[in-house]
Amino acid sequence: MGKRIRVQHRGKGGSVYRAHTINRVAPASYPPLSTSDFAQTSVSGNVVELFHDPGRGAPLALLEFSDGRAFCSSAPEGLFVGQRIHRGPGSTAEIGNILPLGRIREGTLVCSVEAKPGDGGVIAKASGAYAMVVSHTASGTELRLPSGRGVHLDDRCRATIGVVASAGRTEKPFLKAGTKRFLMVSRGRLWPVTKGQAMTAASHPHGGGRHKHAGKGTTVSRNAPPGRKVGLIAARQSGRAKRAARQ
């Protein structure tokens, strides 16, 4: 009789595998849409503080505006404490200002972009990430994502001008396993991860054998039971993509 494999042991995430969010500062998102966000004028504000949020690579900026709203957002490069910033359609395209995509000119680098108006910003929020406004079309603003893919978003989606700070953070090596461990604990991730091929047959479906190979196809169904649902789950394709034949 086998035993519960790692996927079964973790389940949906108990206390052992849950991120310790008690020290988190605040979510990095825009406030809900208001009438000032659709007005032609801009609302001025200040950068009150820049700080580190555990489990987040990019620094956070606390922003306070004259209309009484205050929220945290991913800080772009060049932002400093006491800087004067603006929010609204009438703002200029300067570092730190928040504008709707429909009011940002082509070629501008933006971050903390909303995928839908009012969702708070979900695109290009990691350290060093940015998106670029390509063009304005009848179907919306064409945006080039950090992955290079192009999408069309609503002109009312808000975005921050600039590139998220802390670019190059991942280029520094961890040097010690303990440093990597602290990072993974702050994000609630399991680390280190042992590959199934290195386990025994009783511990993992890919385990067993002298030559350390799975011995079977590693693509599994989306509806596979917990003891079998490991590997490439509901993969559209596996292995190298075949190069298209030349015309």
C-alpha positions in Angstrom: 0.0 0.0 0.0 1.3 3.4 -0.9 1.2 6.6 1.0 -0.3 10.1 0.6 1.9 11.9 -1.9 2.9 15.6 -1.4 0.0 16.9 -3.5 -2.5 15.0 -1.3 -0.7 16.1 1.9 -0.9 19.8 1.0 -4.5 19.6 0.0 -6.0 23.0 -0.6 -3.5 24.7 1.7 -3.6 24.3 5.4 -1.8 26.4 8.0 1.6 25.0 7.1 1.3 26.1 3.5 -0.5 29.4 4.0 1.3 32.7 3.5 1.9 34.6 6.8 0.1 37.8 5.8 0.0 39.3 9.3 2.8 41.7 8.6 1.5 42.8 5.2 1.2 46.5 4.9 -1.7 47.0 2.4 -2.8 45.8 -1.0 -1.3 47.7 -4.0 -4.5 48.7 -5.8 -6.4 51.8 -6.9 -9.5 52.9 -5.0 -13.0 52.3 -6.5 -13.9 54.6 -9.4 -15.4 57.9 -8.5 -16.8 61.0 -10.3 -13.4 62.6 -10.1 -11.9 59.8 -12.2 -14.2 60.7 -15.1 -13.9 64.5 -14.7 -11.7 66.4 -17.1 -9.7 67.9 -14.3 -7.0 66.3 -12.2 -6.7 65.7 -8.5 -3.4 66.6 -6.9 -1.7 64.6 -4.1 1.6 63.7 -2.5 3.8 60.7 -1.9 3.7 60.3 1.9 5.9 57.3 2.4 7.9 54.5 0.6 8.2 51.2 2.4 8.8 47.5 1.9 5.9 45.0 2.0 6.9 41.4 3.1 6.5 38.9 0.3 6.5 41.7 -2.4 9.5 42.5 -4.5 8.5 46.0 -5.5 8.4 48.9 -2.9 5.0 50.3 -2.0 4.1 54.0 -2.1 1.5 55.6 0.1 -0.3 58.2 -1.9 -2.7 60.9 -0.4 -4.8 63.1 -2.6 -6.7 66.4 -1.9 -10.1 64.7 -2.3 -9.4 62.7 0.9 -8.5 59.4 -0.8 -5.3 57.6 0.3 -4.1 54.2 -1.0 -0.9 52.2 -1.7 0.4 51.4 -5.1 3.6 49.9 -6.6 6.2 52.6 -6.7 7.6 53.4 -10.2 11.3 54.3 -10.6 12.1 57.9 -9.7 9.3 58.4 -7.2 10.4 60.0 -4.0 8.8 61.1 -0.7 7.1 64.5 -1.0 6.7 64.3 -4.7 3.7 66.1 -6.1 1.5 63.7 -8.2 -1.8 64.0 -10.0 -4.7 61.6 -10.8 -7.4 61.9 -13.4 -7.9 62.5 -17.1 -6.5 66.0 -17.0 -3.1 64.9 -15.6 0.1 65.1 -17.5 2.1 62.0 -18.5 4.8 62.3 -15.8 6.3 59.7 -13.6 3.9 58.6 -10.8 0.8 60.2 -12.3 -2.3 58.1 -12.7 -4.3 58.4 -15.9 -6.9 56.5 -17.9 -5.3 54.6 -20.8 -7.3 56.6 -23.3 -5.5 59.8 -22.3 -1.9 58.3 -22.5 -0.1 58.9 -25.7 1.5 56.1 -27.8 4.9 54.8 -26.7 4.5 55.6 -23.0 5.6 53.0 -20.5 3.0 52.4 -17.8 2.6 50.0 -14.8 -0.2 48.9 -12.4 -2.6 48.7 -15.3 -6.3 47.8 -14.8 -7.6 44.9 -17.0 -11.1 46.2 -16.4 -12.2 49.6 -15.2 -12.3 49.6 -11.4 -10.5 46.3 -10.7 -7.7 48.2 -8.9 -4.8 47.3 -11.3 -3.6 43.8 -12.0 -1.1 44.2 -14.9 2.7 45.0 -14.6 3.0 45.3 -10.9 6.1 43.2 -10.2 9.5 44.8 -9.7 10.9 46.1 -13.0 7.7 45.3 -14.9 6.1 47.7 -17.4 3.7 47.7 -20.3 3.6 50.0 -23.3 0.8 51.9 -24.9 0.9 51.0 -28.6 -2.1 52.7 -30.2 -5.6 53.9 -29.7 -8.2 52.1 -31.7 -12.0 51.9 -31.9 -11.9 48.7 -29.9 -9.9 50.3 -27.1 -6.3 51.0 -26.2 -3.8 48.5 -27.6 -1.3 47.6 -24.8 1.9 45.5 -25.1 2.1 43.4 -22.0 5.4 42.5 -20.2 5.3 39.1 -22.0 5.2 40.8 -25.4 1.6 39.9 -26.2 -0.7 42.7 -27.3 -4.2 43.2 -25.9 -7.0 45.8 -26.3 -8.2 47.3 -23.0 -11.0 49.7 -22.2 -9.9 53.4 -22.4 -11.2 54.0 -18.9 -8.7 51.5 -17.3 -6.3 53.4 -15.1 -2.5 53.1 -15.2 0.5 54.7 -13.5 3.2 56.4 -15.7 6.6 54.8 -15.4 8.4 51.4 -14.7 8.0 49.6 -11.4 11.0 50.1 -9.2 13.6 47.5 -8.1 14.4 46.3 -11.6 17.2 43.8 -11.6 16.2 42.5 -8.1 16.2 38.9 -9.3 19.7 39.2 -10.8 21.4 39.0 -7.4 22.0 35.4 -6.3 20.6 34.2 -3.0 24.0 32.7 -2.0 22.5 30.9 0.9 19.6 28.4 1.1 18.3 30.2 4.2 17.7 33.4 2.3 15.7 31.6 -0.4 13.8 29.8 2.4 12.8 33.1 4.0 11.5 34.4 0.7 9.4 31.3 0.1 8.0 31.3 3.6 6.9 34.9 3.2 5.0 34.0 0.0 3.5 30.8 1.4 5.3 28.5 -1.1 6.7 25.0 -0.6 10.4 24.9 -1.0 12.6 23.0 -1.7 10.7 20.8 -4.1 11.8 17.3 -4.8 11.0 16.0 -8.3 8.8 12.9 -8.4 11.3 10.9 -10.5 13.8 11.0 -7.6 11.2 9.4 -5.2 10.2 5.8 -4.7 7.3 4.3 -6.5 5.2 4.4 -3.3 5.8 8.1 -2.8 5.0 9.4 -6.3 3.5 8.2 -9.6 6.7 9.2 -11.4 8.9 7.4 -8.8 10.8 4.1 -8.9 13.2 2.6 -11.4 17.0 2.8 -11.8 17.2 5.3 -14.6 15.1 8.0 -12.9 12.5 8.6 -15.5 8.7 8.7 -15.2 8.2 5.5 -17.2 4.8 6.8 -18.4 3.2 9.8 -19.9 3.3 12.8 -17.6 0.2 14.5 -19.0 -2.9 14.0 -16.8 -6.5 14.8 -17.0 -8.0 17.9 -15.3 -10.4 15.5 -13.5 -7.7 13.0 -12.3 -7.9 12.0 -8.6 -5.6 13.7 -6.1 -3.1 10.8 -6.1 -2.7 10.9 -9.8 -3.0 14.6 -10.5 0.7 15.4 -10.9 2.9 16.5 -13.8 1.5 18.3 -16.8 -2.1 18.9 -15.8 -4.5 19.2 -18.8 -1.6 20.3 -21.0 -2.5 21.4 -24.6 0.8 20.1 -25.8 4.0 18.7 -24.3 7.6 18.6 -25.5 9.1 20.9 -28.1 6.7 22.7 -30.4 7.3 21.5 -34.0 8.7 24.2 -36.2 6.2 25.2 -38.9 7.1 24.0 -42.4 8.5 26.7 -44.7 6.2 27.8 -47.4 
